[in-house]
Amino acid sequence: MRRISLPVHTLDAYSSTGVAITRFGRVEQPIEGFGVDVATFAARSRIGRHPAQLWQLLAVVSGEGWAAGPDGHAVPLVSGDAVLWEPGEEHASGSSTGMVAVLVQSPVPPVRQPDDSAPPVE
């Protein structure tokens, strides 16, 4: 076993504020572009509106926050909630009180799509 330090950087793209990103994984082969990051949202933080370059899953691990899709409507999120954005979909996220979320980016959907009979996330 080797203990390693994972680099943390402050996200400043997209007019973002108060969000630190820790890279947990990048796989160049066989799925180019696949990555797993942990985003630590401070109180009164946000990742500004931007298009998803790949499929992007945001899963809340602790705390609470919000996410918005193309319509700009902020949907509240708590621990255990997740949202999935398609490539090209405009989105933003943030937190008033603080939140930790896992971000998974992939050229293919990182989770199985819910069927039409499942209730929508509100």
Residue pairs with C-beta under 8 A, 6 or more apart in sequence:
6 22
6 23
6 24
7 22
7 23
8 20
8 21
8 22
9 20
9 21
10 19
10 20
10 21
11 19
11 20
11 21
11 39
11 47
13 48
13 50
14 47
14 48
14 49
14 50
14 92
15 48
16 45
16 46
16 47
16 48
17 44
17 45
17 46
18 41
18 42
18 43
18 44
18 45
18 46
19 39
19 40
19 41
19 42
19 45
19 46
19 47
20 39
20 40
20 42
21 37
21 38
21 39
21 40
21 103
22 37
22 38
22 40
23 35
23 36
23 37
24 36
24 37
24 38
24 102
25 34
25 35
25 36
26 34
26 35
27 34
27 35
31 106
31 107
31 108
32 107
33 54
33 105
33 106
33 107
34 105
34 106
34 107
35 103
35 104
35 105
35 106
36 102
36 103
36 104
36 105
37 102
37 103
37 105
38 61
38 100
38 101
38 102
38 103
39 47
39 58
39 100
39 101
39 102
39 103
40 99
40 100
41 63
41 65
41 93
41 94
41 95
41 98
41 99
41 100
41 101
42 95
42 98
43 95
43 96
43 97
43 98
44 95
44 96
45 94
45 95
45 98
46 92
46 93
46 94
46 95
47 92
47 93
47 94
48 92
49 68
49 72
49 90
49 91
49 92
50 90
50 91
50 92
51 88
51 89
51 90
51 91
52 85
52 86
52 87
52 88
52 89
52 91
52 105
53 87
53 105
54 87
54 105
54 106
54 107
55 84
55 85
55 86
55 87
55 105
55 106
55 107
55 108
55 109
55 110
56 84
56 85
56 91
56 103
56 104
56 105
57 82
57 83
57 84
57 85
57 102
57 103
57 104
57 105
57 110
57 111
58 67
58 77
58 82
58 83
58 85
58 93
58 101
58 102
58 103
59 81
59 82
59 101
59 102
59 104
60 77
60 78
60 79
60 80
60 81
60 82
60 99
60 100
60 101
61 79
61 100
61 101
61 102
62 79
62 99
62 100
63 79
63 95
63 97
63 98
63 99
63 100
64 76
64 77
64 78
64 79
64 95
64 96
64 97
64 99
65 76
65 77
65 93
65 94
65 95
65 96
65 97
65 99
65 101
66 74
66 75
66 76
66 77
66 93
66 94
66 95
67 74
67 75
67 77
67 83
67 91
67 92
67 93
68 74
68 75
68 91
68 92
68 93
69 75
69 83
69 85
69 89
69 90
69 91
70 89
70 90
70 91
72 92
75 83
75 121
75 122
77 83
77 99
81 121
82 111
83 93
83 121
84 109
84 110
84 111
85 91
87 107
93 101
104 110
104 111
